Amino acid sequence: MMNLSLQYPIFGPEIQCPHCRQTIPALTLTDTYLCPRHGAFEANPETSELIHLQSGRHWRRWNGEWYRQHNHPDGIRFEIHEALDKLYTQGYRATKVIIARRYQELMGGYLERSSPWRGGQSSETDSARLYGLPVDFSPEFSEDSCWEVINFDLEKEPGVPVRYPYFRLFE
């Protein structure tokens, strides 16, 4: 008898579409999921990523939520901007942006810099700002493996981090 789990991609017989959150089925004996609105998504068992075949966008999953994986600074900047807008419309104000360390090099040239006097010493991230907010990067070696998947956290006024899956920004 054939093992039924071998008939489906790594995420199982169905997932939620990263774009519209509609439940979409896996195509048996393939690594593909098919959304009637957004087309085919291929699951890569080696990287545990979901790839939208039409656009080439990549997603990874953490705690049942899909997070887009960016390869251009404009994508993550747009995502952060949308999250800040959403937070503001909910009546909160962000106080800090914490970006996954894997984006540090990608974002380096796009962060606002100030030049505080520090006796000739300045840390690259001490003066980094994005949309006027201080920027920190996630710990390099973190036991919290969410930083391998999530893109950023926003700290809001009371100091509570708010994580944003990409697709939830457009509710």
Wavefront OBJ file of the C-alpha trace (Angstrom):
o trace
v 0.000 0.000 0.000
v 1.287 3.462 -0.950
v 1.871 6.051 1.802
v -0.700 8.839 1.214
v 1.632 11.553 2.514
v 3.988 10.853 -0.402
v 1.271 11.911 -2.851
v 1.269 15.545 -1.676
v 3.815 18.378 -1.503
v 5.629 19.109 1.766
v 2.876 21.370 3.171
v 0.181 18.686 2.902
v -2.998 18.204 0.832
v -4.067 21.862 1.075
v -2.785 25.270 2.184
v -4.012 28.831 2.339
v -3.040 30.932 -0.674
v -0.433 33.499 0.449
v -2.249 36.171 -1.592
v -5.946 35.670 -0.805
v -5.892 33.158 2.093
v -8.377 30.939 0.250
v -7.832 27.245 0.931
v -6.203 25.732 -2.142
v -5.561 22.079 -2.946
v -2.340 20.339 -3.771
v -2.082 18.593 -7.102
v -1.389 14.968 -6.270
v 1.964 13.472 -7.227
v 3.437 16.974 -7.782
v 4.958 19.729 -5.653
v 2.262 22.178 -6.766
v -0.736 23.925 -5.226
v -3.286 25.610 -7.465
v -5.236 28.743 -6.570
v -8.114 29.534 -8.937
v -7.389 33.268 -8.544
v -3.590 33.386 -8.428
v -2.393 30.322 -10.299
v 0.212 27.747 -9.413
v 2.517 27.687 -6.390
v 5.369 25.215 -6.217
v 6.621 23.847 -2.903
v 10.386 23.434 -2.721
v 11.143 20.610 -0.259
v 14.838 21.566 -0.049
v 14.253 25.168 1.098
v 10.736 24.769 2.585
v 9.648 27.684 0.409
v 6.503 28.205 -1.591
v 7.144 29.853 -4.965
v 4.498 31.609 -7.036
v 5.333 30.364 -10.521
v 3.948 33.376 -12.398
v 5.753 36.093 -10.401
v 8.665 34.150 -8.881
v 7.816 35.448 -5.395
v 8.913 33.252 -2.488
v 7.161 32.609 0.823
v 8.084 30.709 3.960
v 5.753 29.650 6.744
v 6.028 30.343 10.462
v 3.275 29.322 12.919
v 0.810 28.740 10.101
v 1.325 32.169 8.489
v 3.018 32.875 5.153
v 5.783 35.481 5.032
v 7.079 36.810 1.748
v 10.850 36.514 1.321
v 12.255 39.646 -0.307
v 15.155 40.001 -2.708
v 14.838 43.751 -3.318
v 14.798 46.553 -0.731
v 11.670 48.142 -2.192
v 9.630 45.041 -1.343
v 10.468 45.045 2.352
v 10.246 48.852 2.566
v 6.755 48.703 1.052
v 5.735 45.957 3.471
v 6.989 47.974 6.468
v 5.254 51.124 5.215
v 1.941 49.287 4.852
v 2.300 47.806 8.347
v 2.989 51.264 9.795
v -0.126 52.620 8.082
v -2.231 49.767 9.405
v -0.880 50.223 12.931
v -1.658 53.939 12.750
v -5.232 53.319 11.597
v -5.657 51.022 14.621
v -4.747 53.956 16.862
v -1.147 52.980 17.649
v 2.185 54.539 16.879
v 5.322 52.524 16.166
v 8.442 53.377 18.140
v 10.990 51.079 16.467
v 11.441 48.773 13.481
v 13.344 45.517 13.991
v 14.356 43.979 10.663
v 15.563 40.414 10.164
v 19.363 40.382 10.039
v 19.312 38.595 6.668
v 18.159 41.922 5.154
v 20.900 44.077 6.721
v 23.081 44.227 3.620
v 20.074 44.619 1.310
v 18.655 47.528 3.341
v 21.964 49.236 4.175
v 21.825 51.872 1.450
v 18.154 52.638 2.013
v 18.254 53.550 5.702
v 18.343 57.174 6.803
v 21.535 58.031 8.680
v 22.210 60.688 11.266
v 25.662 61.663 12.454
v 25.604 61.890 16.240
v 28.906 62.886 17.853
v 30.312 59.859 19.680
v 33.918 60.854 20.125
v 34.698 59.645 16.619
v 32.921 56.324 17.183
v 29.601 55.507 15.594
v 27.786 52.259 15.235
v 26.241 51.498 11.863
v 22.850 50.618 13.355
v 22.753 53.246 16.149
v 21.840 56.032 13.761
v 19.872 53.977 11.230
v 16.276 55.079 10.707
v 13.473 54.123 8.362
v 10.413 56.351 7.953
v 11.789 58.368 10.872
v 11.859 55.376 13.240
v 14.981 53.834 14.769
v 15.992 50.562 13.140
v 17.531 47.543 14.818
v 18.361 44.212 13.234
v 17.432 40.876 14.759
v 20.037 38.957 16.737
v 22.542 37.165 14.518
v 22.383 33.875 16.368
v 18.939 33.637 17.790
v 17.269 30.656 19.361
v 14.045 32.203 18.102
v 14.123 30.702 14.625
v 11.245 32.943 13.547
v 13.901 35.392 12.305
v 14.772 32.921 9.555
v 11.239 33.451 8.213
v 9.649 36.691 9.408
v 10.838 39.961 7.906
v 10.379 42.528 10.660
v 8.703 43.454 13.924
v 7.267 46.811 14.856
v 7.422 47.933 18.447
v 4.410 50.043 19.252
v 3.940 52.586 22.024
v 3.662 50.192 24.986
v 6.731 48.301 23.688
v 4.818 45.273 22.401
v 6.265 43.844 19.156
v 3.788 43.347 16.328
v 4.698 40.773 13.641
v 3.205 41.111 10.204
v 2.633 38.300 7.752
v 2.736 39.800 4.280
v -0.785 38.895 3.189
v -2.462 40.289 6.319
v -1.408 43.819 5.389
v -4.208 44.121 2.882
v -7.211 43.067 4.953
l 1 2 3 4 5 6 7 8 9 10 11 12 13 14 15 16 17 18 19 20 21 22 23 24 25 26 27 28 29 30 31 32 33 34 35 36 37 38 39 40 41 42 43 44 45 46 47 48 49 50 51 52 53 54 55 56 57 58 59 60 61 62 63 64 65 66 67 68 69 70 71 72 73 74 75 76 77 78 79 80 81 82 83 84 85 86 87 88 89 90 91 92 93 94 95 96 97 98 99 100 101 102 103 104 105 106 107 108 109 110 111 112 113 114 115 116 117 118 119 120 121 122 123 124 125 126 127 128 129 130 131 132 133 134 135 136 137 138 139 140 141 142 143 144 145 146 147 148 149 150 151 152 153 154 155 156 157 158 159 160 161 162 163 164 165 166 167 168 169 170 171
